[in-house]
Amino acid sequence: MNRKQMVKTAYANIHTEPSFSSEMVTQALFFETLDIQSDHGNWLKISQWDGYEGYVHKFYLCDIEESAQEPLTLTDRLTPIYTQPSTTHISMLAPFGSRISCTQENDGWSALKIDSSTYYLETPINSDSASRKTVIDYTNRLIGSPYLWGGKTPLGYDCSGFVQEVFRSININLKRDTSQQIKDNNFPSIDLSNAKIGDIVFFDFEKKGVDHVGIWHAQDSVIHCGGAVKVQSIHDDSHKKLLDYIVDIKSMENHLDG
């Protein structure tokens, strides 16, 4: 089987087995294209853009609508999608990081095709560059998002899903899991004294080598998803002092402006 489908809902949960009782390991976002590997009744085994594999229920998906438009990344925390070009006809809320193809209509609206139907959103403005300032701006929009194992949306992130989605929104592709991200040779390791906003900080709380990740936010603080997305001083010892558990910092110097 060699075909593709797209996510037609705000997000799709991806499981280890073709069953809702199995572990949810990650999510696919609205409009995301998935490679179909095999069919399992009401479920499909899929692979994602980052190589992650799992099972997704068919009711999340539809055939891909062909478009000549360049993908546009939604960078608001949640973007309303409407059934008509009117704010009184809402259909869903698309999460931060969704990459859609749409055509600009009149009066500030854009249209997109999903499952043979037309939907609308207020035309987004997305001209931010891949800069350190943009990374921090985007992370700040997600503050307060709760922790969710396998989560990749503002309705729930895990630590590596949060970091991955922030960087993907500016076209920097990271691996899905913390254990993979720390091994990525595209980003050199640096000392703590050289950390700048937007660099990636790795931690080892449970003596496993690495088990947590965040983004350097400002002087002596990181933004990370621990319980919720929050900014925390590395010297804060109210629970575990982050400084004591840093095992690596990856420089984004070659990928971010500023």
BAFIGU-508415 format. One line per field, with one value per residue (C-alpha): residue in three letters; x negated, y negated, z negated. Coordinates in steps of 0.001 Angstrom, whole numbers. Layout:
% BAFIGU-508415
resn c(Ala:...)
c1 c(X:...)
c2 c(Y:...)
c3 c(Z:...)
END
This chain:
% BAFIGU-508415
resn c(Met:Asn:Arg:Lys:Gln:Met:Val:Lys:Thr:Ala:Tyr:Ala:Asn:Ile:His:Thr:Glu:Pro:Ser:Phe:Ser:Ser:Glu:Met:Val:Thr:Gln:Ala:Leu:Phe:Phe:Glu:Thr:Leu:Asp:Ile:Gln:Ser:Asp:His:Gly:Asn:Trp:Leu:Lys:Ile:Ser:Gln:Trp:Asp:Gly:Tyr:Glu:Gly:Tyr:Val:His:Lys:Phe:Tyr:Leu:Cys:Asp:Ile:Glu:Glu:Ser:Ala:Gln:Glu:Pro:Leu:Thr:Leu:Thr:Asp:Arg:Leu:Thr:Pro:Ile:Tyr:Thr:Gln:Pro:Ser:Thr:Thr:His:Ile:Ser:Met:Leu:Ala:Pro:Phe:Gly:Ser:Arg:Ile:Ser:Cys:Thr:Gln:Glu:Asn:Asp:Gly:Trp:Ser:Ala:Leu:Lys:Ile:Asp:Ser:Ser:Thr:Tyr:Tyr:Leu:Glu:Thr:Pro:Ile:Asn:Ser:Asp:Ser:Ala:Ser:Arg:Lys:Thr:Val:Ile:Asp:Tyr:Thr:Asn:Arg:Leu:Ile:Gly:Ser:Pro:Tyr:Leu:Trp:Gly:Gly:Lys:Thr:Pro:Leu:Gly:Tyr:Asp:Cys:Ser:Gly:Phe:Val:Gln:Glu:Val:Phe:Arg:Ser:Ile:Asn:Ile:Asn:Leu:Lys:Arg:Asp:Thr:Ser:Gln:Gln:Ile:Lys:Asp:Asn:Asn:Phe:Pro:Ser:Ile:Asp:Leu:Ser:Asn:Ala:Lys:Ile:Gly:Asp:Ile:Val:Phe:Phe:Asp:Phe:Glu:Lys:Lys:Gly:Val:Asp:His:Val:Gly:Ile:Trp:His:Ala:Gln:Asp:Ser:Val:Ile:His:Cys:Gly:Gly:Ala:Val:Lys:Val:Gln:Ser:Ile:His:Asp:Asp:Ser:His:Lys:Lys:Leu:Leu:Asp:Tyr:Ile:Val:Asp:Ile:Lys:Ser:Met:Glu:Asn:His:Leu:Asp:Gly)
c1 c(0:-1480:854:1373:4216:4610:5930:9348:9875:8018:5563:5372:4119:1579:1341:-1095:1581:4833:6876:7891:6871:3247:759:1027:-2532:-2136:319:742:2001:4825:4136:1032:258:-306:-1877:368:-1576:1167:4875:6225:10017:11026:7382:4401:731:-933:-4244:-4711:-7061:-9515:-9578:-7338:-5054:-1839:1845:4584:8342:9785:12376:9632:8576:9691:8219:5806:7164:4663:3490:904:657:-2427:-1731:-1075:-1798:801:-983:1855:2455:5748:7145:10917:11992:15466:18044:18825:16865:18479:17352:20750:20242:17286:16380:13186:10092:6875:3851:598:-1760:870:-399:2437:2922:5513:6535:7155:10723:12283:12808:9941:10968:9136:10661:9417:10725:11259:12996:14683:16061:14906:13995:12827:10446:9538:6492:3449:396:-2704:-5890:-8010:-11582:-13543:-14919:-15577:-12968:-10346:-11077:-10476:-7384:-5881:-6748:-5136:-1884:-1761:-2345:159:703:1023:-1257:-20:-2080:-2415:-816:-1724:983:1844:4510:1621:-2120:-4827:-8234:-9729:-6483:-6435:-10016:-9501:-6359:-7856:-10812:-8756:-6655:-9742:-10741:-13402:-12724:-13663:-13211:-10166:-11676:-14138:-16472:-16593:-16846:-19936:-21775:-21095:-24489:-22997:-23062:-26450:-26728:-27782:-28556:-25902:-27808:-27292:-23543:-21330:-17570:-16203:-18913:-17746:-18442:-18416:-17989:-18370:-16086:-15860:-19477:-18498:-20903:-18271:-14548:-13482:-14005:-13234:-14233:-16543:-14216:-16205:-19027:-19142:-15664:-14084:-10598:-9531:-6509:-6742:-3194:-2391:-4306:-6055:-9108:-11314:-14619:-17327:-18037:-14448:-14698:-11000:-10962:-14110:-16714:-16974:-20615:-21606:-20139:-21335:-23241:-23547:-22735:-22374:-23253:-20841:-23380:-23482:-19703:-18361:-18898:-19616)
c2 c(0:-3313:-6235:-9329:-10868:-14080:-14922:-16573:-17142:-19591:-16782:-13003:-10774:-8142:-4895:-2004:504:298:-245:-3246:-1300:-1243:-3977:-7296:-8096:-11242:-13335:-14582:-18130:-19501:-19206:-17057:-14507:-10944:-8077:-5005:-1776:793:1202:2712:2567:-844:-1718:-2576:-2146:-5430:-7246:-10987:-13592:-12978:-9199:-8428:-5438:-4301:-3592:-6157:-5660:-6297:-8794:-11389:-11265:-12051:-12053:-14859:-17886:-18873:-22494:-24578:-26911:-26983:-25661:-28326:-27717:-28810:-30486:-31635:-29404:-28278:-29431:-29266:-27443:-28311:-26672:-30075:-33340:-34565:-34391:-32999:-29660:-28038:-24438:-23787:-25335:-24477:-24263:-26197:-24697:-23409:-23756:-24414:-25224:-27928:-30475:-34093:-35259:-38710:-40779:-39262:-35609:-32559:-29253:-25689:-22337:-19462:-16212:-17780:-20687:-24311:-25932:-29433:-31247:-34872:-35366:-34852:-37073:-34921:-36761:-35986:-34929:-32124:-34305:-33926:-36612:-34650:-31460:-33266:-35027:-31692:-29917:-32743:-32213:-28659:-29393:-27541:-24653:-21519:-18503:-15490:-12403:-12261:-15702:-18189:-20871:-23720:-21415:-19294:-18977:-16692:-18308:-17193:-17723:-21338:-21955:-20161:-22126:-25518:-24959:-23351:-26521:-28325:-25460:-23902:-20180:-18326:-14677:-13749:-12394:-13946:-10951:-11599:-15388:-15335:-13165:-15488:-16534:-19463:-21395:-21605:-21385:-24480:-25444:-26969:-30255:-30557:-29822:-32306:-32614:-29947:-27373:-23899:-22681:-19000:-17567:-14224:-14051:-10290:-9314:-7820:-9895:-12408:-12665:-16296:-19245:-22956:-26192:-28842:-31789:-34560:-35037:-31918:-30670:-28124:-27662:-24042:-21795:-20395:-20091:-22951:-25197:-27704:-29907:-28782:-29945:-27297:-28327:-27743:-25022:-24809:-21287:-20289:-22923:-22747:-23817:-20580:-18403:-20074:-17537:-19354:-22581:-22677:-25917:-27155:-29729:-28382:-28240:-31362:-35044:-37485)
c3 c(0:1035:630:-1444:-3406:-5378:-8839:-8602:-12336:-14590:-15349:-15224:-18030:-16988:-18958:-19329:-18253:-16241:-19404:-21511:-24607:-23429:-24288:-22456:-21419:-19327:-17307:-13762:-13255:-11153:-7397:-7985:-5267:-6461:-4521:-4700:-5222:-5811:-6474:-9716:-9599:-10942:-11538:-9352:-10082:-9110:-9098:-9608:-8149:-11027:-10497:-13469:-12934:-14583:-14116:-13503:-13254:-9807:-11027:-11524:-7867:-4330:-827:-45:1780:4439:4220:6003:3016:825:-2690:-5300:-8989:-11530:-14431:-16660:-19655:-18078:-14707:-14095:-10933:-9645:-7370:-5840:-5560:-8766:-12384:-13407:-11634:-13410:-12622:-14588:-16156:-14318:-16629:-16499:-13945:-11506:-7926:-5500:-1814:-1183:1432:584:1081:724:-2417:-4406:-4111:-2777:-1667:-2025:-831:-3267:-2345:720:-1340:-1491:-4789:-5611:-7909:-8334:-6131:-8377:-8248:-8448:-7580:-10630:-9908:-11543:-14313:-18006:-18681:-16712:-18675:-21972:-20635:-19577:-22829:-24810:-22888:-24236:-27937:-30103:-27689:-29855:-29759:-27790:-27008:-23219:-22827:-20103:-20418:-22819:-24264:-25564:-24826:-26003:-26376:-23064:-21142:-22341:-21215:-17897:-16999:-17881:-15570:-12814:-12716:-11377:-9078:-11303:-11524:-14701:-15602:-17690:-20911:-23355:-23002:-19230:-19454:-21655:-19093:-16140:-14785:-12874:-16141:-17943:-21711:-23644:-27239:-29470:-29492:-25717:-25675:-23825:-23589:-21266:-22011:-23067:-26619:-27636:-31120:-32895:-35941:-36307:-35527:-32153:-30042:-28919:-29669:-29286:-26933:-26818:-25097:-26536:-27145:-28747:-31189:-33374:-32410:-30077:-28693:-28811:-29271:-32773:-34088:-31714:-29330:-31592:-31967:-34838:-36257:-36185:-39811:-40981:-43648:-44570:-43103:-41252:-40455:-36660:-36722:-38459:-35707:-32486:-30373:-27035:-25232:-21447:-19658:-16987:-15806:-12251:-11945:-13652:-12946:-15723)
END
